[in-house]
Amino acid sequence: MNTVPSFRMSTESDLLLREMSHRVNNEFASAIGMVSLAAARSPSPEVKAALNSVLEKLHSCAQVHRALEVPKTSSRIDASSYLSDLCRLISSSKLAYRNIELVYVERPPIQLTPEMCWKLGMVVSELITNIVRHAFDERGGTIRVEIKTRMAQIECRVSDNGVGMEVCTPGNGTTIINALVDGIGGNFEQYSGPYGTLSIIGFPVAN
């Protein structure tokens, strides 16, 4: 059976990532505090309602950020449950107002190392962001995410029923995806046409 080397960041890299994450969390907290104060001070029910809606979105975005932080545990994580929670958070924070449905196909537990689970979550998040940006118009559509095992391989699929993404040119997002997939010893394939795009991340099951 193929094995995937455990991901190990240097102490400096780990510190920088955690410091950046800490700063982002602080910025979210600051923004939430300011909007909450403005809502409390406003005499207008309409303004209060609008600001409370903004607060809900900020809280949801903060939760997505925390879900994508470098894991602190050394124990294996159920990737199916992790992706289910991540999709739920992304849907509530970014997709509902766009009329985009994010469907996660529930599967039996798949245990991964924390680092592999984290990197897979980053890839899925980036793919969803690209789909939202390029695949749908104001009518919205559906994004589907699923993960399953095949022999000694794990396969994660992210698909949509949008207009296809042939017009997209490789950018930072593609570079990040390829680097993350390489980091788990996997491969990345993408097929796009007039009825949607399918992205497949395949990687070996780690011991």
N, C-alpha and C positions, 0 to 999 in steps of 0.2 A: 504493500500500500504506500502511495506517495505521502510524504509528510511535508508540512509547511513550517519553516523555522519560525519560532516565536518572535514577534515583533518587540524590539527593545529600543527605546529611545535613550539617547544620552541624557545624563543628569541635566545638562544645560538646556537641551531641547525640551525635555519634560517641564522644566521650570518655566521656560518661555511660553509654552502652550498653556500651562495652568495660569500664568500671570495674565496672558491675553484674555483667557476665559473669565478670569476674575474681574478684569477691567470691563469687559462687555456686560457681565452681570451687574456691575455697579452702574453702568450707563442705563441699563434697563430699569433698575431700581430708581434711579434719579428721574427718568422720564415718567415712570408710573407715579412717583410722588408728586411731580409737578402737575400732571393731568388730574390726579385725584384731588389736589388742593384747588385747582381751578374749578372743578366740578362742584366741590363743596361750597365755594364762594359765590357761584353764579346764582342769581335769583330766578333765572329762566328755566322752566322745566324742559324746554326743548334743547337748550344748551347742555343741561345736566344729562339728558338722555344721550345726546351725541357724544359727549365726553366719556360717559360710561361705556359706550360702545367701543370707543378708542381704547379705553382701559382693558376691556376684554381682549382685544386684539394684541395689545402689548403684553399682557400676561401670557397669552398663548404663544407668542413669538419667543418670550423668555423661556417658556417650558421647552420649546423645540431646541433652543440653544443649549439648555442644560442636558437634554437627551443626547445631544451630539458632542458633549464634552468627553475628553479622554477618560476612560473608565478608571476608577480607583480600586476596584476589586481585582483579585487574582483568580477568583473562581470562574468557571465556565458559565456562559450566559445562554439562555434559550433564545436563539436568533429569531425564531418565529414569533415569540411573545414580544421581543424587543422591537421588531419591525412593525408589528401590529400597533404597539403604543406610539411609535414614531409616526406612522401614517395617520393615526387619529389626531395627534397634535398638529401635524402639518395641515391636515384638512381643516381643522377649526381655526387655525391662525391665518392661512393664506388662500384657501380655495373656496370656502362657502360663498363668499360674496362675488366670486367669479363664475358661479354656476358650474363648478367643476366637481365631479364626484370622484373621490379616491377610494377604491375598493381594495381591501387587503384580503387575500384568499387564505383562510385559516388552515394551518397544517399542523401535524404532530410536532412535538418539540425537536429542535435541532441544536445540540449543544456545541458552541464555539468558544474559543478563547476570547477574553474581553477585547483584545486588540483587533482580532478578526471581525468581531461583531461591530465594533466601533467603526472600522474602515468600511465595512459593508453598509452601515447606516449612512455614512458620509456619501458614498456612491449613490445610494438610492435617493437621498435628499437632493443631490446635485442633478440627477436625472429628472426628478419631478420638477425642479426649478426650470430646467431647460424646456421641458414639455409645456409647462404653463406659459413660458415666454414665447414659444415659437409655434406650438401645435394648434392652439385654439383661438377662435375669435370670440365675439361677445356672447355667442350662443353656448359656449362652454363645451363640456364633454365628459368623458370618463377616463380615469387612469387606473390601471390594475397592477397590483404588486403581489408576487407570490414567491415562495422559496421552497425547494424540495430537494431530496437526495436522489441521486441516480448512481447506483453501484458505489464507487468510491469517490463520487463527485457530488458537490453541492451546486445547485443551479438557482440563481435568483433572476426572475424576469420582471421587467417593468415595461408595460405597454400602454398605448392610448389609442383612441379612435379619432384623433385629430386629422389635420390636413397633410401630415407628413412634414419632415424637416430637411428636405433636400437643400433648402436655401441657406441652412445654417453653415457657417464656416467654423472650422476648428478654432477654439479660443482657450481661455484659461480654464473653463469648465471641463473641456475635453482633456486637457493636460492633467488636471487634478484627478479626474476619473481614472485615466490610464495609470497614473502613479499609484493611486490607492489600490487598484486591482493588481498591479505588479507586486505591491507590498504583501498581498496575501497569496502570491504564487498562482494567480488566476489568469483568465483571459476574458476579453470583452468583445462582444459582437453587437452590431446594431444594423437593423434593417428598417428602411423607411419607404413609404409609398403613399399614394393618394388617400388611403383609408387608415393611416396611422403609422406609428413607429413601435418597433419591438427592440428592446435592449436586453441582452443576456449576459450575466456575469457568472462564469463558471470557475470553480476552484476546488482543489482536492480536499477531502476530509482530513483534518489534522488528527494526529494521535493524541 
